[in-house]
Amino acid sequence: MNKNNDFIMVDGITKTFGSVVAVDNINLEIKQGEFFSLLGASGCGKTTLLRLLAGFEKPDKGRIFIEGEDITYLIPNKRPTNMVFQNYAIFPHMDVASNIGYGLRKEKLSNKELHHRIDHYLELIKLSGYGNRKADQLSGGQRQRVALARALIMQPKVLLLDEPLGALDKQLRANMQIELRLLQKDVGITFVFVTHDQEESLSMSDRVAVMSNGKILQVSSPDELYEKPENEEVANFIGTINFFDATISSINNENCSLKSKYLGMIQTNCKNNVYSTGEEVLVGIRPEKLNLHVNKPEQDSGIIEGIVENISYLGERSHYYVKIDGLSKTVSVSSQNVNRAQINQLINDNKKVWVTFDSDSLIMIKKNY
Amino acid sequence: MKIYSSYSLSDRFLTVYAILFLSFLYIPVLFLPLFSFSESQYMQFPITDWTFERYVTMWKKTKLHDALFASIKVGIFASVISTILGILVARAMTRYLFPFKKSVLGFIMLPMVFPEIIMGVGLLIFAIFAGMQLSLVTVTAGHILICLPFSVVILISRFEGFDKSLEEASLDLGENAWQTFYRITFPIVGSGILASLLLTFTISFDEFLIAFFLSGEDPTLPIYIYGQLRHVKNIPYMLALGSIILIVSFITISFSEWIRGRGMTTKKIYGIFK
């Protein structure tokens, strides 16, 4: 029945709300035990896709399989999935223990066994002794963990999380990211995690699917997503990137020679066999892979000359916006503030600088027309 | 200092205002129990002789018992049915989008502001044309019509604050729709449902005009009281009856407020699974 051995398989799923196509013919495979993120701006269809997995929405077409079983039209209470809701959906009229044990009613456990299980999960989420607390006596982080335990106690095959950290403040959020990741490793359950926060998805996930307008743009591991984005949209969405126009002057095996007005002649490898000589492409480079110099370095290639237009100081690093003659957009350069006295003293607005780069750090992307 | 004294002045003024306000509301009503204990046929001061006789005699009037029982029956059916319909309306209005939603709600609410005498006449004409026998059933049907808007108002405000994802969470945790209603929806919106039941019961219980047009052989309590008031000698008994209704209403409303207050208390785990 299953076409391959993937744990979760989404096969050509489309979902429309009126005239809005929320999820547009999506194919996706998720492996067992994976921490998988759906990343995208709001309205990209990531939550709809998660709700399709949970069974709260029925697709217009396509099928969803979990472990080979077709669950496309299965109602939520019959699916091997459980969900952590964005607002946690803690039952307000029950205490913490009743919330966590909510789904166990059908198992007809003895009171002793029931308490034992609930206590185990209270311990897991580090809320031992909180069983009698009311929902409104919990902080945001505690509510989030109760919602997590309530879903995990069902021992689902897949845990679906809808922006569970969105409502937490920054400090707590960072802690919960680590805790959630450890917990996932601990319980070994497949997590499908929806977020709009690219940093969060990079730090937590095994793989990330970047979504936009109901479509998946790229599915990769976090580092590939950042270092080898497959298109302009992904490159722009994940982190910051500087793009330059370039033309392929020659292709030799897997080696491309590029000519760019601002970068000069550059060599880079173009593995996929999809480029042709004379093609116009985009060459991107991340701000932290550019180096800033106040004195002209002794090198002929891999160097750009410009003037610092603006500086944003970000604590551990600074962002410099360098104006290059003839280029409308400033080039963004990120530099670690390693030495306290160093850069801010030397560089100020309107200072002439040189930016150098290594051609290995370049990202070549096909142009969208 | 100045701020303090002016504050306490306005404070005192507000106290006096509150006392006057409540007096205006309740002193007329308190004449009922007061004169119900008077020996005299006529309501006049000073009251010279006190008696409990009205209350004793009143309980011997079997016609009164029948009327009271009729009103309770009508009240229960009208309140339960209008509350159930109100739940359905409130859910539809708060949960779904559909064409002409506002107009539909407007038409449901219209009986609230419609003159009851017009409705009563209209319903009577309809009942005659439809060949319906006038009875407590027709009264109940009429009362459902005027009770429904009140149910809808109470329940919409209750359902509006109800987070849809709570029900989704329950479904997600393995419960079916009925169990979800029983374990999640009802406990959370329950106080609203109770408030709707009590209010609509009260509306039905003291409704006169529609009952006047639609009742057959069996009168409801307001119709019975109205009939009794035509004989002066019966008035003191009606005062006694009115006093009892007053006390029962007071207890009922206090009870419903108490329930509403503790509506959100935590259920213990033992309570849920046993």
Chai-1 contact restraints between the chains, C-beta under 6 A:
chainA,res_idxA,chainB,res_idxB,connection_type,confidence,min_distance_angstrom,max_distance_angstrom,comment,restraint_id
A,F56,B,E168,contact,1.0,0.0,6.0,A-B,restraint_1
A,P76,B,L171,contact,1.0,0.0,6.0,A-B,restraint_2
A,P76,B,D172,contact,1.0,0.0,6.0,A-B,restraint_3
A,N77,B,L171,contact,1.0,0.0,6.0,A-B,restraint_4
A,N77,B,G174,contact,1.0,0.0,6.0,A-B,restraint_5
A,N82,B,D172,contact,1.0,0.0,6.0,A-B,restraint_6
A,M83,B,D172,contact,1.0,0.0,6.0,A-B,restraint_7
A,F85,B,S165,contact,1.0,0.0,6.0,A-B,restraint_8
A,A89,B,S165,contact,1.0,0.0,6.0,A-B,restraint_9
A,A89,B,L166,contact,1.0,0.0,6.0,A-B,restraint_10
A,A89,B,A169,contact,1.0,0.0,6.0,A-B,restraint_11
A,H93,B,P187,contact,1.0,0.0,6.0,A-B,restraint_12
A,H93,B,I188,contact,1.0,0.0,6.0,A-B,restraint_13
A,M94,B,K267,contact,1.0,0.0,6.0,A-B,restraint_14
A,D95,B,T266,contact,1.0,0.0,6.0,A-B,restraint_15
A,A97,B,I269,contact,1.0,0.0,6.0,A-B,restraint_16
A,S98,B,I269,contact,1.0,0.0,6.0,A-B,restraint_17
A,S98,B,I272,contact,1.0,0.0,6.0,A-B,restraint_18
A,Y102,B,L173,contact,1.0,0.0,6.0,A-B,restraint_19
A,G103,B,L173,contact,1.0,0.0,6.0,A-B,restraint_20
A,G103,B,G174,contact,1.0,0.0,6.0,A-B,restraint_21
A,K106,B,G174,contact,1.0,0.0,6.0,A-B,restraint_22
A,K134,B,T266,contact,1.0,0.0,6.0,A-B,restraint_23
